[in-house]
């Protein structure tokens, strides 16, 4: 049995922060070389690149979707109305961030969770654990040898010991008040300090629906109605404190953006 499946997605949303589609294709090209079973949600035009890196030798399930098929696309107008409102711009910390300007960005970020659930329901590689990895996550691989299988044998053992929990990386160095807090209230939804990593996270297949449900509740019943729309890292940071029994945490202490990736390579 393949114990771990990685899930990713790539869509051209014409980002407003200057990152180009061509740059993401280059990053995705390297991400695809990771020797781990994958489920990929993409537009059909990306298939040629996937075939180049994975066809016939790396286990891969591709699901074609259009932008309209992205799980939270139906909330685009509501979300953009929030971002464009005067109250939102006045109350949100650092409203010039892309997640505070472009609804499609947050649609992608929050869709990570239903995509994980969908991948686990399909479970084409017969896995116990499912991890989200951003399509451009390879820019944080550092010097990892892409000829090696991933995760490493010790990491596979640790994942089994983690049980039915959801693993996130907590960044302890920069925002110690958030990291050390026992709880965070909903005023945190207006904050710009993400102390939980959003590029990579995941867990046992049985915990994914619950985390997805909790994230969805924050998005649709708190953030959008109350004009506190923020990124998925903020939502996870809130949930880690409120439901600690659901989560396993890896505490980063070295300043490396995606140190969790390196840890799981062991």
VOBA-627816 format. One record per atom (N, C-alpha, C): residue in one letter; y, z, x. Coordinates in steps of 0.1 Angstrom, whole numbers, padded with zeros to 4 digits, always signed. Atoms other than C-alpha are relative to their C-alpha. Layout:
AYZX ...
END
This chain:
X-0012+0000+0008 X+0000+0000+0000 X+0012+0000+0009 X-0013-0001-0006 X+0035-0008+0012 X+0008+0012-0006 X-0006-0012+0005 X+0052+0025+0009 X+0015-0002-0003 X-0014+0001+0002 X+0088+0013+0010 X+0004-0015-0003 X-0007+0013+0003 X+0107-0017-0006 X+0015+0002+0001 X-0015+0000+0000 X+0143-0025+0002 X+0005-0010-0010 X-0006+0008+0011 X+0165-0039-0025 X+0014-0003+0004 X-0014+0004-0003 X+0197-0059-0020 X+0004-0011-0010 X-0005+0010+0008 X+0219-0084-0037 X+0012-0006+0007 X-0011+0007-0006 X+0245-0110-0028 X+0006-0010-0010 X-0007+0009+0009 X+0271-0127-0050 X+0014-0002+0006 X-0013+0003-0005 X+0303-0144-0041 X+0010+0004-0011 X-0010-0005+0010 X+0330-0124-0060 X+0014-0002+0005 X-0013+0004-0006 X+0359-0138-0039 X+0008+0013+0002 X-0007-0013-0003 X+0369-0104-0025 X+0015-0002+0003 X-0015+0000-0002 X+0406-0096-0024 X+0004+0007+0012 X-0004-0008-0012 X+0404-0076+0008 X-0001-0008+0013 X+0000+0009-0012 X+0400-0106+0032 X-0013-0003+0006 X+0013+0003-0005 X+0363-0105+0038 X-0005-0012-0006 X+0003+0013+0005 X+0350-0140+0035 X-0015-0001-0004 X+0014+0002+0004 X+0318-0153+0019 X-0008-0004+0012 X+0007+0004-0012 X+0309-0170+0052 X-0004+0012+0009 X+0003-0012-0007 X+0311-0136+0069 X-0012+0008-0006 X+0011-0006+0006 X+0288-0121+0044 X-0013-0007+0001 X+0012+0008-0003 X+0263-0149+0048 X-0006+0003+0014 X+0005-0003-0014 X+0261-0142+0085 X-0006+0014+0001 X+0005-0013+0000 X+0256-0105+0079 X-0014+0000-0007 X+0012+0000+0008 X+0230-0112+0052 X-0012-0007+0008 X+0009+0007-0008 X+0212-0136+0076 X-0008+0010+0009 X+0007-0010-0008 X+0205-0107+0099 X-0007+0011-0008 X+0007-0010+0009 X+0197-0082+0071 X-0013-0005-0004 X+0013+0006+0005 X+0170-0106+0059 X-0011+0001+0011 X+0010+0000-0011 X+0152-0103+0093 X-0007+0013+0001 X+0006-0013+0000 X+0144-0067+0087 X-0014-0001-0005 X+0014+0002+0003 X+0106-0064+0087 X-0004+0011-0010 X+0003-0009+0010 X+0103-0045+0054 X-0001-0009-0013 X+0000+0008+0013 X+0093-0058+0019 X+0013+0001-0007 X-0013+0001+0006 X+0123-0068-0001 X-0001-0005-0014 X-0004+0006+0013 X+0135-0075-0037 X+0014-0003+0001 X-0013+0005-0002 X+0166-0096-0037 X+0005-0006-0013 X-0007+0005+0012 X+0190-0103-0066 X+0011-0009+0006 X-0009+0010-0007 X+0209-0135-0056 X+0002-0012-0010 X-0002+0013+0006 X+0223-0168-0068 X-0009-0010+0007 X+0010+0010-0005 X+0201-0198-0063 X+0004-0006+0013 X-0005+0007-0012 X+0223-0212-0035 X-0003+0008+0012 X+0003-0008-0012 X+0212-0184-0012 X-0015-0001+0004 X+0014+0001-0003 X+0175-0192-0014 X-0004-0007+0013 X+0004+0007-0012 X+0175-0216+0015 X+0001+0010+0012 X-0002-0010-0011 X+0188-0188+0038 X-0012+0010-0001 X+0011-0009+0002 X+0161-0164+0024 X-0013-0006+0005 X+0012+0007-0005 X+0134-0190+0031 X+0000-0001+0015 X-0001+0001-0015 X+0146-0195+0066 X-0004+0012+0007 X+0003-0012-0007 X+0142-0159+0075 X-0012+0008-0005 X+0011-0008+0005 X+0114-0146+0053 X-0012-0007-0006 X+0010+0007+0007 X+0093-0173+0037 X-0013+0000+0008 X+0014+0001-0006 X+0055-0170+0043 X-0004+0011+0010 X+0004-0010-0010 X+0057-0141+0067 X+0006+0014-0002 X-0005-0013+0003 X+0078-0113+0052 X+0000+0002-0015 X+0002-0002+0014 X+0070-0099+0017 X+0014+0000-0007 X-0013+0002+0006 X+0099-0110-0006 X-0002-0004-0014 X-0001+0005+0014 X+0106-0112-0043 X+0015-0003-0003 X-0014+0004+0003 X+0137-0131-0053 X+0002-0001-0015 X-0003+0002+0014 X+0153-0128-0087 X+0014-0007-0001 X-0012+0008+0001 X+0179-0154-0095 X+0009+0006-0012 X-0010-0005+0010 X+0210-0141-0114 X+0013-0008+0003 X-0014+0004-0001 X+0244-0155-0121 X+0009+0012+0000 X-0009-0011+0001 X+0275-0134-0119 X+0000+0006-0013 X+0001-0005+0013 X+0273-0130-0156 X-0012+0009-0003 X+0012-0008+0001 X+0239-0114-0152 X+0000+0013+0007 X-0001-0013-0007 X+0250-0086-0129 X+0001+0011-0010 X+0002-0010+0011 X+0241-0054-0148 X+0013+0005-0006 X-0012-0006+0006 X+0277-0041-0153 X+0011-0011-0002 X-0011+0011+0002 X+0295-0075-0156 X+0006+0001-0014 X-0006-0001+0014 X+0300-0068-0194 X+0011+0010+0000 X-0011-0010+0000 X+0324-0040-0184 X+0012-0005+0008 X-0010+0004-0009 X+0346-0062-0163 X+0014+0001-0006 X-0014-0001+0006 X+0376-0064-0187 X+0004+0014-0002 X-0004-0014+0001 X+0375-0027-0195 X+0004+0006+0013 X-0003-0006-0013 X+0374-0018-0158 X+0013-0006+0006 X-0012+0005-0005 X+0401-0042-0149 X+0012+0005-0007 X-0011-0006+0007 X+0423-0028-0176 X+0004+0014+0005 X-0003-0013-0006 X+0419+0006-0161 X+0007-0001+0013 X-0006+0002-0013 X+0427-0006-0126 X+0015-0005-0001 X-0013+0005+0002 X+0458-0024-0139 X+0010+0009-0006 X-0009-0009+0008 X+0472+0006-0158 X+0009+0008+0009 X-0010-0007-0008 X+0503+0024-0146 X-0005+0014+0003 X+0005-0013-0002 X+0487+0058-0151 X-0011+0001+0011 X+0011+0000-0010 X+0457+0049-0129 X+0007-0002+0014 X-0006+0002-0013 X+0479+0036-0101 X+0008+0012+0005 X-0008-0012-0004 X+0500+0068-0102 X-0009+0012+0004 X+0008-0012-0002 X+0471+0093-0103 X-0011-0002+0011 X+0011+0003-0010 X+0445+0076-0080 X+0004+0001+0014 X-0003-0001-0015 X+0444+0085-0043 X-0002-0014+0006 X+0001+0012-0007 X+0451+0054-0022 X-0004-0012-0009 X+0003+0011+0010 X+0452+0028-0051 X+0000-0014+0006 X+0001+0014-0006 X+0453-0001-0026 X-0014-0003+0005 X+0014+0003-0003 X+0416+0002-0019 X-0005-0011-0009 X+0005+0011+0008 X+0396-0028-0031 X-0006+0005-0013 X+0006-0005+0013 X+0377-0007-0057 X+0011+0005-0010 X-0011-0003+0009 X+0411+0002-0071 X+0008-0012-0005 X-0008+0012+0004 X+0422-0034-0075 X-0009-0011-0006 X+0009+0011+0005 X+0392-0056-0082 X-0012+0005-0007 X+0011-0005+0008 X+0368-0048-0110 X-0013-0005+0004 X+0013+0005-0004 X+0341-0071-0097 X-0006+0007+0012 X+0006-0008-0011 X+0338-0050-0066 X-0007+0012-0005 X+0007-0012+0006 X+0330-0019-0086 X-0012-0004-0008 X+0012+0005+0008 X+0307-0039-0109 X-0012-0001+0010 X+0011+0001-0010 X+0286-0047-0078 X-0004+0013+0005 X+0004-0013-0005 X+0287-0012-0065 X-0008+0008-0010 X+0008-0008+0010 X+0275+0004-0097 X-0013-0007-0004 X+0013+0007+0004 X+0249-0023-0104 X-0011+0003+0010 X+0011-0004-0009 X+0230-0011-0073 X-0011+0008-0007 X+0009-0010+0005 X+0214+0016-0094 X-0010-0007-0011 X+0010+0007+0009 X+0200-0006-0123 X-0008-0011+0008 X+0008+0010-0008 X+0189-0032-0097 X-0011+0008+0007 X+0011-0008-0005 X+0169-0004-0080 X-0010+0003-0010 X+0009-0003+0011 X+0154+0005-0113 X-0009-0012-0003 X+0007+0013+0004 X+0145-0031-0121 X-0010-0003+0011 X+0010+0003-0011 X+0129-0036-0086 X-0012+0010-0001 X+0011-0010+0001 X+0108-0004-0091 X-0009-0003-0012 X+0008+0003+0012 X+0097-0015-0126 X-0009-0012+0003 X+0008+0012-0004 X+0086-0049-0112 X-0010+0004+0011 X+0008-0005-0011 X+0072-0033-0080 X-0010-0010+0006 X+0009+0010-0004 X+0059-0065-0066 X-0007+0003+0013 X+0006-0004-0013 X+0050-0049-0032 X-0008+0013-0001 X+0008-0012+0002 X+0032-0019-0047 X+0005+0012+0009 X-0007-0010-0008 X+0057+0006-0032 X+0002+0013-0007 X-0004-0013+0005 X+0064+0043-0037 X+0015+0003+0000 X-0014-0002-0002 X+0099+0043-0024 X+0008-0013+0000 X-0009+0011+0001 X+0128+0020-0030 X+0014+0004+0005 X-0013-0003-0006 X+0160+0019-0009 X+0009-0012-0002 X-0011+0009+0001 X+0192+0001-0016 X+0005-0002+0014 X-0007+0003-0012 X+0207-0017+0014 X+0010-0011-0002 X-0011+0010+0003 X+0240-0036+0012 X-0004-0013+0008 X+0003+0013-0006 X+0236-0074+0020 X+0006-0001+0014 X-0006+0000-0013 X+0260-0069+0049 X-0003+0012+0008 X+0003-0012-0008 X+0244-0037+0061 X-0004-0002+0014 X+0005+0003-0013 X+0231-0054+0092 X+0011+0003+0011 X-0010-0003-0009 X+0265-0049+0108 X+0000+0014+0006 X+0002-0013-0005 X+0255-0013+0112 X-0014+0003+0006 X+0014-0002-0006 X+0220-0019+0127 X+0001+0004+0014 X-0002-0004-0015 X+0234-0013+0162 X-0010-0008+0008 X+0009+0007-0009 X+0207-0022+0187 X-0015+0000-0005 X+0014+0000+0005 X+0177-0020+0164 X-0008-0013+0002 X+0008+0012-0003 X+0149-0043+0174 X-0006-0005-0013 X+0004+0006+0013 X+0143-0066+0144 X-0014-0005+0001 X+0014+0003-0001 X+0108-0074+0157 X-0009+0011-0004 X+0008-0012+0004 X+0097-0039+0148 X-0001+0001-0015 X+0001-0002+0014 X+0083-0030+0114 X+0009+0012-0004 X-0010-0010+0005 X+0106-0008+0093 X-0005+0005-0014 X-0003-0012-0009 X+0106+0021+0085 X-0011+0003+0010 X+0010-0004-0010 X+0089+0037+0114 X-0011+0009-0005 X+0011-0008+0005 X+0056+0056+0111 X+0004+0015-0004 X-0005-0013+0003 X+0073+0090+0113 X+0008+0001-0012 X-0008+0000+0012 X+0098+0081+0087 X-0008-0002-0013 X+0009+0001+0012 X+0071+0070+0063 X-0007+0013-0004 X+0005-0013+0003 X+0055+0104+0067 X+0010+0009-0006 X-0010-0008+0005 X+0088+0121+0061 X+0004-0003-0015 X-0002+0004+0014 X+0094+0101+0029 X-0010+0005-0009 X+0010-0006+0008 X+0061+0112+0016 X+0002+0015-0003 X-0003-0014+0001 X+0070+0148+0023 X+0012+0003-0009 X-0012-0002+0008 X+0103+0143+0005 X-0003+0001-0015 X+0004+0000+0014 X+0085+0140-0028 X+0008-0009-0009 X-0006+0008+0009 X+0101+0126-0059 X+0015+0003-0001 X-0014-0003+0000 X+0137+0129-0048 X+0008-0013+0005 X-0009+0011-0003 X+0167+0106-0040 X+0007+0003+0013 X-0005-0003-0013 X+0178+0104-0004 X+0014-0006+0002 X-0014+0005-0003 X+0215+0101+0006 X+0004+0005+0014 X-0006-0005-0013 X+0234+0104+0039 X+0013+0007-0004 X-0013-0007+0001 X+0261+0130+0039 X+0007+0001+0013 X-0008+0001-0012 X+0288+0126+0064 X+0008+0014+0002 X-0005-0014+0000 X+0296+0162+0075 X+0013+0001+0009 X-0011-0002-0010 X+0323+0155+0102 X+0014-0001-0006 X-0014+0004+0004 X+0353+0141+0084 X+0006+0009-0011 X-0004-0007+0012 X+0355+0160+0051 X-0008+0012-0002 X+0008-0012+0000 X+0341+0194+0057 X+0002+0008-0013 X-0002-0008+0012 X+0357+0209+0026 X-0009-0006-0011 X+0009+0006+0010 X+0337+0184+0005 X-0015+0002+0003 X+0014-0002-0004 X+0305+0187+0025 X-0004+0014-0003 X+0004-0014+0001 X+0305+0225+0024 X+0002+0006-0014 X-0002-0005+0014 X+0316+0228-0013 X-0013+0002-0007 X+0012-0002+0008 X+0290+0243-0036 X+0000-0010-0012 X-0001+0009+0011 X+0303+0222-0065 X+0013-0008+0002 X-0012+0008+0001 X+0329+0195-0071 X+0003-0003-0015 X-0003+0003+0014 X+0347+0191-0104 X+0004-0014-0002 X-0003+0014+0003 X+0357+0159-0121 X+0013-0005+0006 X-0012+0005-0007 X+0391+0158-0103 X-0004-0008+0012 X+0005+0007-0012 X+0370+0145-0074 X+0000-0015-0003 X+0000+0014+0003 X+0369+0112-0093 X+0013-0007+0004 X-0013+0006-0004 X+0405+0106-0083 X+0002+0000+0015 X-0001-0001-0014 X+0398+0112-0046 X-0003-0013+0007 X+0003+0012-0008 X+0396+0086-0019 X-0009+0004+0012 X+0009-0004-0012 X+0373+0106+0005 X-0014+0000-0004 X+0015+0001+0003 X+0337+0095+0003 X-0007+0006+0011 X+0008-0007-0010 X+0315+0119+0021 X-0015-0003-0001 X+0013+0004+0002 X+0283+0103+0008 X+0000-0015+0003 X+0001+0014-0003 X+0272+0069+0022 X-0004-0009-0012 X+0003+0009+0011 X+0271+0040-0002 X-0008-0012+0004 X+0007+0012-0005 X+0256+0013+0020 X-0015+0000-0001 X+0015-0002+0000 X+0221+0027+0020 X-0004+0013-0006 X+0005-0012+0007 X+0203+0051-0003 X-0012-0004-0008 X+0011+0003+0008 X+0172+0054-0023 X-0010+0012-0001 X+0010-0011+0001 X+0141+0074-0031 X-0012-0004-0008 X+0013+0002+0007 X+0109+0078-0050 X+0002-0008-0013 X-0001+0008+0012 X+0103+0053-0078 X+0002+0008-0013 X+0000-0008+0012 X+0100+0081-0104 X+0014+0007-0002 X-0013-0006+0002 X+0135+0095-0097 X+0011-0010-0003 X-0010+0010+0002 X+0154+0062-0099 X+0006-0001-0014 X-0006+0001+0013 X+0158+0061-0137 X+0009+0011-0003 X-0009-0012+0003 X+0173+0096-0138 X+0013-0002+0007 X-0012+0002-0008 X+0198+0089-0110 X+0009-0012-0007 X-0007+0011+0006 X+0207+0056-0127 X+0007+0004-0013 X-0005-0005+0013 X+0212+0074-0161 X+0013+0009+0003 X-0011-0009-0003 X+0235+0100-0145 X+0012-0008+0005 X-0011+0009-0005 X+0256+0073-0126 X+0006-0007-0012 X-0005+0007+0011 X+0259+0053-0158 X+0008+0009-0009 X-0008-0010+0008 X+0271+0084-0177 X+0014+0002+0006 X-0013-0002-0007 X+0298+0090-0151 X+0009-0012-0002 X-0008+0012+0001 X+0309+0054-0152 X+0006-0002-0014 X-0004+0004+0013 X+0310+0048-0189 X+0006+0011-0009 X-0005-0011+0008 X+0317+0082-0203 X+0011+0009+0006 X-0011-0007-0007 X+0340+0097-0177 X+0010-0009+0006 X-0010+0007-0008 X+0356+0073-0153 X+0008-0011-0008 X-0007+0010+0007 X+0364+0044-0176 X+0009+0006-0011 X-0009-0006+0011 X+0377+0064-0207 X+0011+0008+0006 X-0011-0009-0005 X+0397+0088-0185 X+0008-0006+0011 X-0008+0007-0011 X+0411+0061-0161 X-0001+0007+0013 X+0003-0006-0013 X+0394+0077-0131 X-0010-0009+0008 X+0010+0009-0006 X+0374+0046-0120 X+0001+0001+0015 X+0001-0001-0014 X+0363+0050-0084 X-0013-0005+0005 X+0012+0007-0005 X+0335+0038-0061 X-0013+0009-0003 X+0013-0006+0003 X+0298+0047-0064 X-0003+0012+0010 X+0002-0011-0009 X+0300+0070-0033 X+0006+0012-0005 X-0007-0012+0007 X+0324+0093-0052 X-0009+0005-0010 X+0009-0005+0010 X+0300+0094-0081 X-0012+0007+0006 X+0011-0007-0007 X+0271+0102-0058 X+0004+0013+0006 X-0005-0012-0005 X+0291+0128-0041 X+0001+0011-0010 X-0001-0009+0011 X+0298+0145-0074 X-0014+0005-0004 X+0013-0003+0005 X+0261+0143-0085 X-0008+0009+0010 X+0008-0008-0010 X+0247+0157-0052 X+0003+0015-0002 X-0003-0014+0001 X+0265+0189-0058 X-0004+0006-0014 X+0003-0004+0014 X+0258+0191-0096 X-0015+0001-0002 X+0014+0000+0002 X+0221+0183-0094 X-0007+0000+0014 X+0005+0000-0014 X+0210+0193-0059 X-0016-0001+0000 X+0014+0001+0000 X+0173+0194-0069 X-0005-0014-0001 X+0004+0014+0001 X+0173+0157-0075 X+0001-0007+0013 X-0004+0007-0012 X+0185+0149-0040 X-0006+0006+0012 X+0002-0004-0013 X+0173+0150-0005 X+0011-0006+0009 X-0012+0004-0007 X+0201+0148+0021 X-0003-0002+0015 X+0000+0001-0014 X+0203+0135+0056 X+0014+0002+0005 X-0013-0004-0004 X+0233+0150+0073 X+0004-0007+0013 X-0005+0007-0012 X+0251+0127+0098 X+0010+0009+0007 X-0009-0008-0009 X+0268+0145+0127 X+0006-0008+0011 X-0004+0008-0012 X+0275+0116+0151 X+0010-0010-0002 X-0010+0009+0003 X+0300+0095+0133 X-0004-0014-0002 X+0006+0013+0002 X+0277+0065+0131 X-0001-0003-0015 X-0002+0002+0014 X+0284+0048+0097 X-0013+0001-0008 X+0012+0000+0007 X+0248+0042+0087 X-0011+0006+0009 X+0010-0007-0009 X+0229+0067+0109 X-0013+0002-0007 X+0013-0001+0007 X+0203+0071+0081 X-0009-0012+0003 X+0008+0011-0003 X+0191+0036+0089 X-0007+0002+0014 X+0006-0003-0012 X+0185+0046+0125 X-0010+0011-0001 X+0009-0011+0002 X+0168+0078+0114 X-0013-0005-0005 X+0012+0005+0006 X+0143+0059+0093 X-0007-0011+0009 X+0006+0009-0009 X+0136+0035+0122 X-0010+0008+0009 X+0008-0008-0009 X+0118+0064+0140 X-0015-0001-0004 
END
